Amino acid sequence: MEAFSEGNGSAALPAPILLPRPARGRRVLVRLAVAAALVVGVPAAGWAASQDALPGEVMYPVKRAFEEVRLAFAGDPADEAEILLGMAAERLEEAAVADALGREDSAEEAFAGYDDAVLRFDGRIEQAQALNLPVGGLLAQAEDLRGVYEQLVEAIVGVSSASIRPEQPATSAQP
């Protein structure tokens, strides 16, 4: 009956156990670490989830936005042209996959994206040449990509790309 104190009938409460609180600086560091993980992790997850997206899918605009961010960080017009050439190649891959899946609208959108990337590529090549930057390798890659484009159009549409697009841009940089 030691639980009762001095006969007033109330139970004696045990003394509260005080746990040490983390130092304020440590709490701030933990919060900053969580915020940094979110700032890096959420975009990284979005990038990873969008890599296989095709035109018309929910994650496709995310994929294209990441490409534009990458382009914005390019150093000079030759670097931009290289990235745009990669984007054109990606659009051709998307067109092939979309066609294999029977998604004609997606394939058409991918071809339109290819055309856009090629036009932008041509502009960056002209800028790079005006600055005397080396672009010979990029022009050779662009020619190879043009061959892939022509084969893909012929395989999907059944006609040569020349009959679809008889006019060619004035620049020789057209892939």
C-alpha positions in Angstrom: 0.0 0.0 0.0 2.9 2.2 -0.6 1.1 3.6 -3.6 -1.0 5.8 -1.4 0.5 8.9 0.1 -0.4 10.3 3.5 -3.8 8.8 3.6 -5.5 11.2 1.2 -6.4 8.2 -1.1 -4.6 9.5 -4.2 -2.0 7.4 -5.9 1.5 8.8 -6.1 2.5 9.5 -9.6 5.9 8.5 -10.7 8.3 11.2 -11.6 8.1 12.1 -15.3 10.9 10.7 -17.4 12.5 13.4 -19.4 14.2 12.3 -22.6 16.9 14.5 -24.0 15.9 16.5 -27.0 18.2 16.6 -30.0 20.1 19.8 -30.2 18.4 22.5 -32.4 21.3 22.5 -34.9 20.8 18.7 -35.3 17.1 19.1 -36.0 17.8 21.8 -38.6 20.3 19.6 -40.3 17.9 16.7 -40.4 15.2 18.9 -41.9 17.7 20.2 -44.5 18.7 16.7 -45.4 15.1 15.6 -45.9 14.4 18.7 -48.1 17.5 18.1 -50.2 16.5 14.5 -50.7 13.1 15.6 -51.9 14.5 18.3 -54.2 16.9 15.7 -55.8 14.8 12.6 -55.4 11.4 13.8 -56.9 12.9 15.1 -60.2 15.1 12.0 -60.5 12.1 9.8 -60.0 10.2 11.8 -62.6 13.1 11.6 -65.1 13.4 7.8 -64.6 9.7 7.3 -65.0 9.5 9.3 -68.2 12.4 7.8 -70.1 10.3 5.2 -71.9 7.3 7.5 -72.5 5.9 7.9 -76.0 4.0 10.8 -77.5 0.5 10.9 -76.1 1.4 9.4 -72.7 1.1 11.2 -69.4 4.9 11.3 -68.7 5.9 12.4 -72.3 5.8 16.1 -71.5 8.1 15.4 -68.5 10.5 13.6 -70.8 10.6 16.5 -73.2 11.0 19.0 -70.4 14.1 17.2 -69.1 15.5 17.3 -72.6 15.0 21.1 -72.8 16.7 21.5 -69.4 19.6 19.5 -70.6 19.7 21.7 -73.8 19.6 24.9 -71.6 22.8 23.8 -69.8 24.8 23.2 -73.0 27.9 25.2 -73.3 28.0 26.4 -76.9 26.1 26.0 -80.2 28.1 22.9 -81.1 27.1 21.3 -77.7 23.5 22.3 -78.3 23.6 20.8 -81.8 24.9 17.5 -80.4 22.1 17.4 -77.8 19.5 18.3 -80.6 20.9 15.5 -82.7 20.4 13.1 -79.8 16.8 14.4 -79.4 16.2 13.8 -83.2 17.5 10.2 -82.8 15.2 9.7 -79.8 12.2 10.9 -81.8 13.0 8.4 -84.5 13.2 5.6 -81.9 9.8 6.7 -80.5 8.3 6.6 -84.0 9.5 3.1 -84.5 8.2 1.9 -81.1 4.9 3.7 -81.6 4.5 2.1 -85.0 5.3 -1.4 -83.6 2.6 -0.8 -81.0 0.1 0.3 -83.7 -0.1 3.8 -82.3 -0.1 5.9 -85.5 -0.9 9.2 -83.8 2.1 8.8 -81.5 4.4 7.9 -84.5 3.2 11.0 -86.3 3.9 13.2 -83.3 7.4 11.6 -83.0 8.1 12.4 -86.6 7.0 16.0 -86.0 9.4 16.1 -83.0 12.1 14.8 -85.3 11.4 17.6 -87.8 11.5 20.2 -85.0 14.8 18.9 -83.6 16.4 18.9 -87.1 15.4 22.5 -87.7 16.8 23.5 -84.4 19.9 21.4 -85.1 20.4 23.3 -88.4 20.3 26.6 -86.6 22.8 25.6 -84.0 25.1 24.2 -86.7 25.0 27.6 -88.5 25.8 29.4 -85.3 28.7 27.0 -84.5 30.1 27.4 -88.0 29.9 31.2 -87.6 32.0 30.8 -84.4 34.5 28.4 -86.2 33.6 25.6 -83.8 34.3 22.0 -85.1 31.1 20.4 -86.4 32.4 17.9 -89.0 31.6 14.9 -86.8 28.1 16.2 -86.0 27.4 16.7 -89.7 28.5 13.1 -90.4 26.3 11.8 -87.6 23.4 13.9 -89.0 23.8 12.3 -92.4 23.7 8.8 -90.8 20.6 9.8 -88.9 19.0 11.1 -92.1 19.5 7.6 -93.6 17.8 6.0 -90.6 14.9 8.5 -91.0 14.5 7.6 -94.6 14.5 3.9 -93.9 12.0 4.3 -91.1 9.6 6.4 -93.2 9.8 3.9 -96.0 9.2 1.0 -93.6 6.2 2.7 -91.8 4.6 4.6 -94.6 5.7 2.5 -97.5 7.0 5.3 -99.7 10.4 7.1 -99.8 10.7 10.2 -97.6 11.5 12.3 -100.7 8.0 11.8 -102.0 6.6 13.0 -98.7 8.9 15.9 -98.2 10.2 17.0 -101.7 11.6 20.4 -100.4 14.9 20.2 -98.6 16.3 23.0 -96.4 19.0 25.1 -97.9 21.6 24.0 -95.3 23.6 20.8 -95.9 23.3 20.0 -92.2 19.9 18.3 -92.6 20.0 14.9 -91.0 
